[in-house]
Amino acid sequence: MDNVSDIIDKSSEDMEHRESSNAEEDHSEETNVQEPKSSSDSATTDEHKTQDENEHSSKEPEEEDEAKLQEKLQTLKGDRIGETMYSERFVLSTILKLSKQGNRLLEEDDEFEQDLCNLWDMTIEPDVVRFLLEQDVIELFLALAADSEDFRLIEILFGIIGNMCCVDEMHELFYLQSNLLVTFCDFLSISDAPVLVQLMRTLTTLFDRSDDERYHWFGVMKKVDNLTEKLALILATSTNRALLEHTAETVNAMINRFTEAEVDYAQLNEFYRLFAKSCLLEGLFEAFKQLYPITLPETESASGSNGFDEDTLTLKDIKTMRRFLEIHEHFIVNANELYEAYVSEVDQCVHRVLSSFVEESVLFPVTKNHICIFVSISNIYSGIMYHFRAESFIFLVKIYDQLAEALKNPPTEEPARTAENGTSMEEEEPADDGGQFDVETACAEVREAIFFLIGPIDEQIIRAAIQMGQLKESTFEQMCRELRETMDGEPLLYQTCAKLMSAVRSNGEENDVPMQQTGN
C-alpha cells in the first residue's frame, strides 16, 4: 500500500472532485428539464407543418407528456444509488469528511458517528456496495484504520467492509489486490474485541460465500504473518463471548475452504504445516471452557446433576459447539498425531456437549446442528481409541434412548423454550440452524458413536458404566439389532455387539429399571 497520508490526501481530492461533478450533473439535469417546453413552443409557432404532421398532431400531447414525465423521474432519480433510495451525495460527503477525520475521535462528533453508522447499514444493499467500490474506499479505510487509535472508528470501517463482502466484486478486489487482504489480516494483532469481531465476520463471509472455482484463498492467507498463532492467542486469552464464537466460526470456515472447497492435494501438506499446531488446539480448548464452563464439578456425582447450567443454552450455543467439534474432528481425522497429548481435553469437550444434549429441551427438536454434532462425535471417538469416560457413555445411551422413544411416539408440540434474553430456541437464527432434521438420522449417528466408543474397551469397564447409569437391557438389545442392520460389514461389528450384551447380562438378571433422571 502507498503511504497512509498520500492515500488519504488523494482520496480527499477525489471525493471533492466527485462531489463537484455530481453537483454539476444535477444542475445540468435541471436545465434539461426545461428543454421540452421550449421545443414545444417552437413547434406550435411553426407555419410550415406538413399534412402528415397535422394527421398525427392528436398523438403529440400524449408523447410529450410521457417524455416530460420520464425526464422529471430521471431528475428525481439523479441522486439515488442504483435502485435504492439512498443518496449518492450523502455517501460522497460522508467519505469526504472521513478522509479529513485525522486524529479526531468519533466520540467528539456524535452526528458524524451516526452518519458512518447509517453508511454501515446502507451497505447491506449491493448497489451501495458497488458504488463504494467505484470510489476506491477499501484502500482509504485500511489506511485510516492503520493510522487511527480510535477503535470505534475502526470497528465501523471493518463492519462496512464485512457487509461489502456480500457482492462478488468485493471478493474479486481482495483476490486481485491480495495485499489489501493481507493488510486487513494484520489487524488480528489488535486488542479491541469489537474490532476483531468485525474482522472475523468479514473473513468468515469471504471464505463461505466465494466461488470455489475462481478464488483460491489459501495462496493469499499463507502470506499473513503468524496467522495461526494470532488466531490461537485470541482464542486462548479473550473473555469476550462474541469474539470467541466468531473466531471459532472463522477457523472452521478456513479449514473447510482450504481443505475441501478449493481442495488441492498438493497444498494439503502445506496447510497442515501452517495450521495443525498445538497452540491452536490449546486456544480452542481454553475458549471452549470459557464459553461452556463446568459450574458445579464438586457436586456432580453427589447430586446426580451434570454440573452445567443449561437454562440459557441457545441455538447459537448449539451452533458454536458444533463448530468447535468440527474443527477437532477434522484435525483428528487428518492430523491425528497432533492430539496424542490432548486426548483428555477433547474428550472433555465431547462430554460437555453430551451433558447438554441429554436434556430433552436441548435435544428436541432435532436440527442440522444436532446431526452434525453427532457425526463429529462419532468420528472423534473413532480417532481417539482406547479412551473411555463412563459418564459420556451413559449420556450417549440416554440420548439414544430418547431418540428411539421419539421414533415410536413422536412428541407433541410444546411451548418454545425461552433463552435468557427472551428469544425462543425455535425463533433464534432459524436460517442458521438448518431446519428440523430426521430423528432417525440422529439416532443412527448416536448408535455409531457408541459403537466406536466401546469398540476397543474391556467388557468389565463397560459393565461398570452400565451399572453406574442403571441402563436398561432392552435399550441395548434394540441398539444391537439396529447396528447389525445399519453397519453390516463393519469390522468387529458382531464381536462388539456380543461384548456389549455380555456386559449388560453379566449379573444374570434384567436390568430394566427406569432411566435415572439427569439435570435438575
Summary of the structure (lengths in Angstrom):
residues: 520
radius of gyration: 31.3
end to end distance: 58.5
largest distance: 119.1
contacts: 1552
relative contact order: 0.05
helix: 70%
strand: 1%
